[in-house]
Amino acid sequence: MSDFSSPDPEKPGYIGPLDDSDPDEFTAAGDAVYEALLSRLGEASPQPRLSATRRVVELLGDPQRAYPVIHITGTNGKTSTSRITESILRAYGLRTGLFTSPHLERVNERIVIDGESISNEALAANWADIEPFLAIVDGELETAGEPRITFFEALSILAFACFADAPVDVAVIEVGMGGEWDSTNVADGQVAVITPISLDHMNRLGNTVEEIARTKSGIIKPVSHVVSAFQPASALAELTRAAELTESSLAVQGDGFSLLSSAVGVGGQVVSIKGLAGTYSDLFLPLYGAHQAQNAAVAVAAVESFLGGGTHELSQEVVGEGFATVTSPGRLQLVGIEPTVLVDAAHNPGGADVLAVALTEYFTFDKVVAVVGILHDKDVEGIIRALEPVVTEFVVTEAPSDRAVDADTLAAIVVGIVGRDRVAVEPDVDRALVLARDSADEAERGAVLVTGSVTLVGQAITVAAAEKWKP
């Protein structure tokens, strides 16, 4: 058994412990790809450029042009919306590619082909194909005094190559950060999807929602279809301007399409959606939270835009199948029972807000013990204030990342918001999980919630699986 001491899916990813009993003979080759990616500048330091990625894909023959693309950006809900969109397309019989960020346990999760994480064999083979071209451009960049190809640039190029090699009929591509200069933007999306925009990554994207929306609108390409979730007025103005400049159509939730209803169901919810061209009633969605129902509405409009320019109704049965088979790991995911253990990758106030609402709408816990670990570039106070009304006790720990706020510093902030009597401190994540489960077990309907960082959620998922918290 081997492990990485300071993994981080945002810089550049949490791979989790490697199981030497894995029967996949290509595991070592897949691990070597990850290690090669780790040697590059991480995702916490993205380069605001497209030229480097564009140079590599040109040398490769532009694999990103081998299939149509649905390109998805936003602040919250990108990954879930991407997954729902891909699931509907796959239900239609299309061979799909899905690129999302970050991963929870293993980097293979980010490149999904026809609903399955890419195999180690395919990952390694495609890496071998692109590596010589990365080396060429690395040399050119170093000569010019620029940083060589970064982790995320290399991973984006790898995903494009894997999808072309598969091959896929359509790729759903989630932006890494922003949009305009994100390396995924070398692809030209026939459909551009924008999930809710709020303040995050301000040091990179801008200090106002308007500035952030302007950067994200950069994925809108000429004469494309644009689908947007509800947006603040300033963000919507930027998206409208970008659509007009590119002569693209713009469909906005609440006007062009809408969520008609959602009702709590066993294991998820039942939703009805008015799309751009049809109405899809009483469909089961195995995801918790009103925000996921909203994501589903955006996904339906995206698929309608892709398959028929927003003018042709989708099959009710196929949309139902797409919903029924969708998963969204790390988003209010049940990883343990007796006591209930839920993980959610909320790492900004917007994500924490919708998480808090979902907890009260979908569950009847009488005690919630939250294990929290947060990275230093996040709005710690905003996250804790959003969770405070629905959490009984906080177990403060240190997320497995070199960018984590240390447990004592984080605890001081949490105590200042919720009071000393509701806070325990345990820097070791494994011991923090034990402490939280023991506390939750004292209540008749107690639960543990692990949140605040993708890295923390990834470790909790790994521990839960290893210790068989859920049959």
FITITI-378155 format. One record per residue (C-alpha): residue in one letter; x, y, z. Coordinates in steps of 0.05 Angstrom, whole numbers, padded with zeros to 5 digits, always signed. Example, Ala and Ser with C-alpha at 12.3 -4.5 7.8 and 13.67 -1.06 7.14 Angstrom:
A+00246-00090+00156 S+00273-00021+00143 
//
This chain:
M+00000+00000+00000 S+00028+00068-00019 D+00001+00138-00009 F+00016+00210-00026 S+00030+00255+00033 S+00001+00320+00008 P-00051+00306-00047 D-00101+00359-00068 P-00152+00353-00125 E-00151+00427-00135 K-00075+00428-00137 P-00074+00382-00173 G-00114+00325-00144 Y-00127+00273-00090 I-00112+00203-00114 G-00122+00168-00048 P-00085+00106-00025 L-00066+00058-00080 D-00089-00014-00071 D-00034-00062-00091 S-00086-00117-00097 D-00119-00081-00156 P-00124-00135-00210 D-00115-00083-00265 E-00047-00098-00295 F-00043-00026-00320 T-00051+00007-00252 A+00023+00024-00249 A+00019+00056-00318 G-00040+00097-00296 D-00004+00119-00233 A+00056+00140-00275 V+00011+00186-00315 Y-00014+00218-00251 E+00057+00227-00225 A+00078+00259-00291 L+00020+00308-00284 L+00039+00322-00212 S+00108+00345-00236 R+00075+00404-00270 L+00050+00470-00242 G-00013+00455-00203 E-00085+00478-00212 A-00079+00529-00157 S-00035+00569-00205 P-00070+00568-00272 Q-00038+00608-00328 P-00085+00659-00360 R-00068+00637-00431 L-00095+00594-00488 S-00035+00597-00533 A+00003+00541-00500 T-00055+00492-00502 R-00072+00513-00572 R-00001+00501-00596 V-00002+00429-00569 V-00070+00410-00597 E-00050+00439-00665 L+00011+00393-00665 L-00035+00335-00647 G-00082+00351-00705 D-00135+00386-00663 P-00168+00326-00629 Q-00218+00374-00596 R-00249+00384-00664 A-00263+00310-00675 Y-00331+00313-00640 P-00383+00366-00621 V-00376+00397-00552 I-00423+00421-00498 H-00381+00469-00456 I-00402+00484-00384 T-00379+00539-00337 G-00406+00575-00275 T-00390+00580-00201 N-00433+00526-00170 G-00467+00465-00201 K-00420+00455-00260 T-00402+00383-00246 S-00473+00360-00229 T-00501+00396-00290 S-00447+00364-00333 R-00463+00295-00306 I-00538+00302-00317 T-00527+00328-00388 E-00481+00270-00404 S-00529+00219-00375 I-00587+00244-00418 L-00543+00242-00481 R-00520+00172-00464 A-00592+00150-00454 Y-00603+00173-00526 G-00552+00122-00548 L-00496+00171-00561 R-00425+00151-00542 T-00405+00206-00494 G-00343+00237-00466 L-00345+00275-00399 F-00289+00318-00371 T-00299+00345-00301 S-00257+00374-00244 P-00233+00360-00193 H-00230+00286-00177 L-00246+00256-00109 E-00203+00194-00105 R-00169+00180-00171 V-00151+00223-00231 N-00185+00173-00279 E-00251+00200-00254 R-00241+00264-00292 I-00242+00231-00361 V-00305+00190-00370 I-00323+00152-00434 D-00393+00124-00443 G-00407+00130-00369 E-00343+00097-00344 S-00279+00128-00317 I-00224+00118-00367 S-00184+00055-00358 N-00112+00058-00336 E-00092+00025-00402 A-00126+00078-00445 L-00102+00134-00400 A-00030+00111-00406 A-00034+00098-00481 N-00061+00167-00496 W-00010+00199-00450 A+00045+00164-00489 D+00016+00194-00553 I+00014+00266-00528 E+00077+00268-00484 P+00126+00281-00541 F+00085+00341-00564 L+00081+00368-00492 A+00157+00364-00491 I+00163+00404-00555 V+00119+00460-00529 D+00151+00457-00460 G+00217+00472-00495 E+00187+00529-00535 L+00156+00560-00473 E+00220+00555-00432 T+00259+00588-00489 A+00208+00645-00487 G+00214+00651-00412 E+00144+00625-00398 P+00122+00568-00351 R+00117+00501-00385 I+00051+00466-00396 T+00013+00463-00330 F-00022+00405-00297 F-00091+00426-00320 E-00069+00446-00390 A-00037+00377-00398 L-00098+00342-00369 S-00145+00380-00416 I-00103+00361-00476 L-00102+00289-00451 A-00178+00289-00445 F-00187+00316-00516 A-00140+00262-00543 C-00176+00207-00504 F-00244+00228-00531 A-00218+00229-00602 D-00186+00161-00593 A-00248+00129-00563 P-00282+00158-00606 V-00341+00195-00577 D-00403+00224-00610 V-00405+00285-00564 A-00362+00311-00506 V-00388+00348-00446 I-00331+00392-00422 E-00330+00427-00354 V-00287+00489-00349 G-00231+00486-00297 M-00232+00559-00277 G-00266+00619-00309 G-00275+00608-00383 E-00242+00657-00429 W-00170+00634-00417 D-00185+00565-00388 S-00148+00512-00427 T-00213+00476-00445 N-00232+00538-00485 V-00191+00514-00545 A-00253+00474-00560 D-00311+00508-00595 G-00375+00488-00560 Q-00438+00484-00602 V-00474+00495-00536 A-00447+00539-00480 V-00478+00527-00411 I-00471+00575-00353 T-00491+00552-00284 P-00504+00602-00227 I-00449+00654-00221 S-00426+00682-00154 L-00361+00705-00121 D-00305+00653-00121 H-00232+00653-00143 M-00234+00729-00139 N-00158+00733-00142 R-00161+00702-00212 L-00229+00721-00241 G-00246+00789-00213 N-00275+00821-00151 T-00347+00829-00175 V-00400+00782-00203 E-00399+00825-00266 E-00324+00815-00276 I-00329+00740-00263 A-00388+00734-00311 R-00348+00770-00365 T-00291+00720-00359 K-00339+00660-00359 S-00376+00687-00420 G-00312+00675-00459 I-00335+00604-00474 I-00391+00631-00518 K-00370+00619-00590 P-00399+00649-00655 V-00469+00627-00673 S-00475+00579-00615 H-00532+00563-00568 V-00525+00592-00498 V-00563+00562-00439 S-00560+00598-00372 A-00586+00584-00302 F-00617+00640-00261 Q-00565+00695-00255 P-00556+00761-00218 A-00575+00820-00262 S-00503+00842-00271 A-00481+00772-00292 L-00539+00764-00340 A-00522+00831-00373 E-00452+00805-00389 L-00479+00740-00417 T-00530+00777-00459 R-00476+00823-00486 A-00432+00763-00504 A-00489+00727-00538 E-00505+00788-00579 L-00433+00799-00600 T-00426+00727-00623 E-00495+00725-00655 S-00514+00667-00610 S-00582+00648-00582 L-00592+00656-00507 A-00641+00617-00465 V-00646+00637-00392 Q-00678+00596-00336 G-00744+00626-00314 D-00757+00655-00383 G-00737+00605-00436 F-00744+00543-00391 S-00760+00529-00319 L-00767+00479-00262 L-00842+00470-00253 S-00839+00429-00189 S-00797+00384-00145 A-00821+00338-00090 V-00781+00297-00040 G-00778+00224-00058 V-00744+00163-00029 G-00671+00168-00050 G-00680+00233-00087 Q-00737+00275-00115 V-00791+00276-00168 V-00786+00335-00216 S-00826+00366-00272 I-00789+00412-00321 K-00812+00458-00376 G-00757+00456-00427 L-00745+00498-00488 A-00788+00453-00532 G-00825+00405-00487 T-00850+00391-00417 Y-00823+00331-00378 S-00866+00312-00319 D-00859+00270-00256 L-00789+00243-00269 F-00747+00213-00213 L-00680+00246-00201 P-00636+00206-00152 L-00601+00269-00125 Y-00618+00310-00063 G-00633+00384-00061 A-00673+00436-00098 H-00608+00460-00130 Q-00601+00392-00164 A-00671+00399-00193 Q-00650+00467-00220 N-00587+00435-00249 A-00630+00383-00282 A-00673+00437-00315 V-00610+00470-00343 A-00585+00402-00368 V-00650+00388-00404 A-00647+00456-00440 A-00575+00442-00458 V-00592+00375-00489 E-00652+00405-00526 S-00605+00459-00553 F-00554+00407-00575 L-00601+00356-00607 G-00650+00403-00641 G-00629+00475-00632 G-00680+00481-00576 T-00739+00469-00623 H-00751+00394-00617 E-00781+00360-00556 L-00740+00304-00525 S-00768+00236-00510 Q-00800+00234-00441 E-00777+00162-00432 V-00705+00177-00451 V-00700+00238-00406 G-00729+00195-00350 E-00676+00142-00363 G-00621+00195-00364 F-00645+00223-00297 A-00653+00154-00264 T-00582+00133-00280 V-00546+00198-00262 T-00497+00200-00205 S-00461+00260-00174 P-00406+00235-00128 G-00387+00281-00071 R-00452+00320-00076 L-00496+00301-00016 Q-00471+00230-00025 L-00489+00177+00026 V-00425+00140+00045 G-00444+00110+00111 I-00502+00086+00154 E-00510+00074+00228 P-00497+00131+00235 T-00514+00165+00169 V-00452+00197+00138 L-00462+00246+00081 V-00407+00281+00042 D-00414+00345+00003 A-00359+00382-00034 A-00387+00451-00018 H-00326+00497-00015 N-00356+00566-00022 P-00414+00603+00011 G-00461+00590-00048 G-00449+00516-00044 A-00457+00516+00031 D-00522+00554+00026 V-00555+00503-00020 L-00526+00446+00022 A-00559+00475+00085 V-00626+00481+00050 A-00622+00410+00023 L-00607+00382+00092 T-00670+00412+00121 E-00714+00395+00061 Y-00693+00322+00050 F-00674+00297+00119 T-00702+00296+00190 F-00639+00290+00232 D-00642+00311+00305 K-00566+00320+00308 V-00517+00338+00253 V-00442+00334+00267 A-00402+00369+00213 V-00330+00350+00199 V-00301+00412+00165 G-00235+00427+00132 I-00226+00487+00087 L-00171+00513+00041 H-00140+00581+00056 D-00163+00615-00008 K-00236+00603+00009 D-00287+00646+00046 V-00284+00608+00112 E-00332+00653+00149 G-00383+00652+00093 I-00382+00576+00091 I-00389+00568+00167 R-00444+00620+00172 A-00484+00583+00119 L-00477+00517+00156 E-00487+00543+00227 P-00563+00540+00228 V-00566+00466+00208 V-00505+00438+00244 T-00507+00418+00318 E-00432+00407+00328 F-00370+00422+00287 V-00309+00377+00287 V-00255+00420+00257 T-00199+00383+00221 E-00145+00397+00170 A-00162+00382+00098 P-00109+00338+00064 S-00077+00394+00024 D-00017+00439+00030 R-00066+00496+00021 A-00110+00477+00080 V-00124+00524+00138 D-00091+00491+00198 A-00140+00462+00248 D-00127+00510+00305 T-00134+00572+00260 L-00198+00545+00229 A-00225+00526+00297 A-00215+00597+00323 I-00256+00624+00265 V-00311+00572+00275 V-00314+00586+00351 G-00321+00660+00336 I-00384+00645+00296 V-00418+00586+00332 G-00389+00588+00402 R-00338+00545+00438 D-00387+00493+00464 R-00405+00470+00394 V-00333+00459+00369 A-00283+00402+00375 V-00214+00403+00343 E-00180+00342+00314 P-00126+00356+00261 D-00122+00283+00238 V-00179+00270+00189 D-00187+00196+00205 R-00193+00210+00280 A-00240+00269+00266 L-00286+00222+00228 V-00286+00173+00286 L-00301+00229+00336 A-00359+00255+00293 R-00389+00185+00283 D-00386+00171+00357 S-00421+00237+00373 A-00474+00227+00319 D-00487+00157+00346 E-00510+00186+00412 A-00573+00214+00379 E-00633+00175+00355 R-00628+00206+00285 G-00557+00231+00285 A-00516+00243+00223 V-00446+00263+00202 L-00435+00314+00147 V-00365+00319+00117 T-00356+00384+00078 G-00315+00447+00064 S-00263+00418+00016 V-00261+00370-00042 T-00197+00339-00013 L-00231+00325+00054 V-00291+00294+00019 G-00246+00251-00023 Q-00211+00223+00038 A-00277+00210+00074 I-00302+00170+00014 T-00239+00128+00013 V-00243+00115+00088 A-00317+00098+00085 A-00306+00048+00030 A-00246+00016+00064 E-00282+00009+00130 K-00348-00011+00098 W-00392+00042+00130 K-00446+00025+00080 P-00463-00047+00059 
//
